Amino acid sequence: MNFSSKILEDAVNEMSQLPGVGKRTALRFVLHLMRQPEQQTDQLSTALTRMRHDLKFCKKCHNVSDGDLCEICSSPKRDETIVCVVEDIRDVMAIENTSQYRGLYHVLGGKISPMDGIGPQDLKVRSLVERIKKDGVQEIIFALSPTIEGDTTNFYIFKQLEGIDIRTSTIARGIAVGDELEFADEVTLGRSIAQRVPYESSIKN
């Protein structure tokens, strides 16, 4: 792809680093931005800069946040005795969209995957165990994607909780095995949360 402008080429190269965006799509995006009012492009640039420099992670659940605590953890309307364990922030958004869950979350930041070099020490497991001991949590819901990596992570956390008086459950298998949680439709995901089953039962089957 030949460019008559180094500035344009640099913009396309940066845009093409986004997931699923090739050079041709990146060029289309950049040309679209060129045609927009300067104020609109500046607003996009400002929003991205603020996201990169000002966005924080909740000190309690590790969800994205504007402050030290996210809106979910700081809400007095949430049930603090139930914590739903998820892989990343996209799963929090997916479950919240179902309007079926009123507890809190804990974002692990991934799942155990030896093939990708991700071990338990790379996840927010220790802070989860400490949180359970300190905050009086009564139930943990495992809501990781029903894949081999997700099941491995669930089992690892389950073993870390041995000796702690807490109820563990997992979302009902309305979600197909091998599917990613974020792609589940809201009705199916909502029912999976509402019809969760004891975790011990899920590993005996």
URVENZI-V615345 format. One record per pair of residues at least 24 apart in sequence whose C-alpha atoms are under 10 Angstrom apart, sorted by the first residue. I is the first residue (numbers start at 1). J is the second residue. Records with the same first field share a line. If there is no record, write none. Layout:
BEGIN
I: J ; J
END
This chain:
BEGIN
1: 27
8: 34
57: 107
58: 106 ; 107
59: 127
60: 104 ; 105 ; 106 ; 107 ; 127 ; 128 ; 131
61: 85 ; 104 ; 105 ; 106 ; 107 ; 108 ; 124 ; 127 ; 128 ; 131
62: 88 ; 89 ; 105 ; 106 ; 107 ; 108 ; 109 ; 124 ; 127
63: 88 ; 89 ; 90 ; 92 ; 105 ; 106 ; 107 ; 108 ; 109
64: 88 ; 89 ; 92 ; 107
72: 96 ; 102 ; 103 ; 104 ; 105
73: 103 ; 104 ; 105 ; 106
74: 104
75: 104
77: 102 ; 103
78: 102 ; 103 ; 104
79: 103 ; 104 ; 137
80: 104 ; 105 ; 135 ; 136 ; 137 ; 138 ; 139
81: 132 ; 135 ; 136 ; 137 ; 138 ; 139 ; 140
82: 132 ; 136 ; 137 ; 138 ; 139 ; 140 ; 141 ; 167 ; 168
83: 128 ; 131 ; 132 ; 137 ; 138 ; 139 ; 140 ; 141 ; 142 ; 168
84: 139 ; 140 ; 141 ; 142 ; 143 ; 144 ; 168 ; 169 ; 170 ; 171 ; 193
85: 125 ; 128 ; 140 ; 141 ; 142 ; 143 ; 144 ; 154 ; 157 ; 170
86: 110 ; 111 ; 141 ; 142 ; 143 ; 144 ; 145 ; 150 ; 154 ; 181
87: 111 ; 112 ; 123 ; 124 ; 142 ; 143 ; 144 ; 145 ; 150 ; 153 ; 181 ; 182
88: 144 ; 182
89: 182
90: 181 ; 182 ; 183
91: 143 ; 144 ; 145 ; 180 ; 181 ; 182 ; 183 ; 184
92: 143 ; 181 ; 182
93: 182
94: 181 ; 182 ; 183 ; 184 ; 185 ; 186 ; 189 ; 190
95: 143 ; 181 ; 182 ; 184 ; 185 ; 186 ; 189 ; 190 ; 192 ; 193
96: 186 ; 189 ; 190
97: 185 ; 186 ; 187 ; 189 ; 190
98: 185 ; 186 ; 187 ; 188 ; 189 ; 190 ; 191 ; 193
99: 186 ; 187 ; 190
100: 186 ; 187 ; 189 ; 190 ; 191 ; 192 ; 193 ; 194
101: 190 ; 193 ; 194
103: 139 ; 140 ; 141
104: 137 ; 140
105: 140 ; 141 ; 143
106: 131 ; 140 ; 141 ; 142
108: 144 ; 153
110: 144 ; 149 ; 150 ; 153
111: 144 ; 145 ; 148 ; 149 ; 150 ; 151 ; 152 ; 153 ; 154
112: 148 ; 149 ; 150 ; 151 ; 152 ; 153 ; 154 ; 156
113: 148 ; 149 ; 150 ; 152 ; 153
114: 149
115: 149
119: 153
120: 153 ; 156 ; 157
123: 153
125: 153 ; 156 ; 157 ; 160
126: 157 ; 160
128: 157 ; 160 ; 161
129: 157 ; 160 ; 161 ; 164
132: 161 ; 164 ; 165 ; 166
133: 161 ; 164 ; 165 ; 166
136: 165 ; 166
137: 165 ; 166 ; 167
138: 164 ; 165 ; 166 ; 167 ; 168
139: 165 ; 166 ; 167 ; 168 ; 169 ; 198
140: 166 ; 167 ; 168 ; 169 ; 170 ; 198 ; 199
141: 167 ; 168 ; 169 ; 170 ; 171 ; 193 ; 196 ; 197 ; 198 ; 199
142: 168 ; 169 ; 170 ; 171 ; 193 ; 196 ; 197 ; 198 ; 199
143: 169 ; 170 ; 171 ; 172 ; 181 ; 189 ; 192 ; 193 ; 196
144: 170 ; 171 ; 180 ; 181 ; 182
145: 171 ; 175 ; 176 ; 177 ; 178 ; 179 ; 180 ; 181 ; 182 ; 183 ; 184
146: 171 ; 173 ; 175 ; 176 ; 177 ; 178 ; 179 ; 180 ; 181
147: 176 ; 177 ; 178 ; 179 ; 180 ; 181
148: 177 ; 178
149: 178
150: 178 ; 180
151: 202 ; 203
154: 199 ; 203
155: 199 ; 200 ; 203
158: 199 ; 200
167: 198 ; 199 ; 200
168: 196 ; 197 ; 198 ; 199 ; 200 ; 201
169: 193 ; 195 ; 196 ; 197 ; 198 ; 199 ; 200 ; 201 ; 202
170: 195 ; 196 ; 197 ; 198 ; 199 ; 200 ; 201 ; 202 ; 203
171: 195 ; 196 ; 197 ; 198 ; 199 ; 202
172: 196 ; 197 ; 198 ; 199 ; 202
173: 197 ; 202
END
